[in-house]
Amino acid sequence: MTLPAQVTICGYPYTVEVVGKESYDEGEMCGDIDYFKQLLRISKDQPVMHERAVLLHEIIHGIAMHTGQHELRHNENYIDALAYSLLTLLRGNPDLVKYLTE
C-alpha cells in the first residue's frame, strides 16, 4: 500500500508528498509538516513501518497545532512516543479500527 495523497487533519486537507532527504534544509529529517501550505513531506526510501510512523508523527504535530496545543507541538519525544504507540495500537487491533471508523 502506498502513502495517501491527502489526509484531513482537524478539517484541513493536507497534501502528502514523498521527497528526497536533500529537500530538507536542516539535514537528516524523515518528514515535516508545513501548516500554512497544508503540506506533509515524507522522505523516500524509508522502511515501510518507519514511513508509517513518520506520517503519523507529522499528523500528530498537525493535530496539536490545530487544537492550540503549541507546547506539545514542539515536544518531539512526546510526539514520537504517541505516534509509535498509536501505530502499534491501530495495527494490532483491526476490530478497534473497524469500530472507530464505522
BELTARA-V931631 format. One record per residue. N is the residue number from 1. RES is the residue in one small letter. SS is DSSP state (a for helix, b for strand, c for the rest). BURIAL is + if it has 24 or more other ideal C-beta (glycine too) atoms within 12 Angstrom, else -. Layout:
# BELTARA-V931631
N;RES;SS;BURIAL + N;RES;SS;BURIAL
This chain:
# BELTARA-V931631
1;m;c;- + 2;t;c;- + 3;l;c;+ + 4;p;c;- + 5;a;c;- + 6;q;b;- + 7;v;b;+ + 8;t;b;- + 9;i;b;+ + 10;c;c;- + 11;g;c;- + 12;y;b;- + 13;p;b;- + 14;y;b;+ + 15;t;b;- + 16;v;b;+ + 17;e;b;+ + 18;v;b;+ + 19;v;b;+ + 20;g;c;- + 21;k;a;- + 22;e;a;- + 23;s;a;- + 24;y;c;- + 25;d;c;- + 26;e;c;- + 27;g;c;- + 28;e;c;- + 29;m;c;- + 30;c;c;+ + 31;g;b;+ + 32;d;b;+ + 33;i;b;+ + 34;d;b;- + 35;y;c;- + 36;f;c;- + 37;k;c;- + 38;q;c;+ + 39;l;b;+ + 40;l;b;+ + 41;r;b;+ + 42;i;b;+ + 43;s;b;+ + 44;k;c;- + 45;d;c;- + 46;q;c;- + 47;p;c;- + 48;v;a;- + 49;m;a;- + 50;h;a;- + 51;e;a;+ + 52;r;a;+ + 53;a;a;+ + 54;v;a;+ + 55;l;a;+ + 56;l;a;+ + 57;h;a;+ + 58;e;a;+ + 59;i;a;+ + 60;i;a;+ + 61;h;a;+ + 62;g;a;+ + 63;i;a;+ + 64;a;a;+ + 65;m;a;+ + 66;h;a;- + 67;t;c;- + 68;g;c;- + 69;q;c;- + 70;h;a;- + 71;e;a;- + 72;l;a;- + 73;r;a;- + 74;h;c;- + 75;n;c;- + 76;e;a;- + 77;n;a;- + 78;y;a;- + 79;i;a;+ + 80;d;a;- + 81;a;a;- + 82;l;a;+ + 83;a;a;+ + 84;y;a;- + 85;s;a;- + 86;l;a;+ + 87;l;a;+ + 88;t;a;- + 89;l;a;- + 90;l;a;- + 91;r;a;- + 92;g;a;- + 93;n;c;- + 94;p;a;- + 95;d;a;- + 96;l;a;- + 97;v;a;- + 98;k;a;- + 99;y;a;- + 100;l;a;- + 101;t;a;- + 102;e;c;-
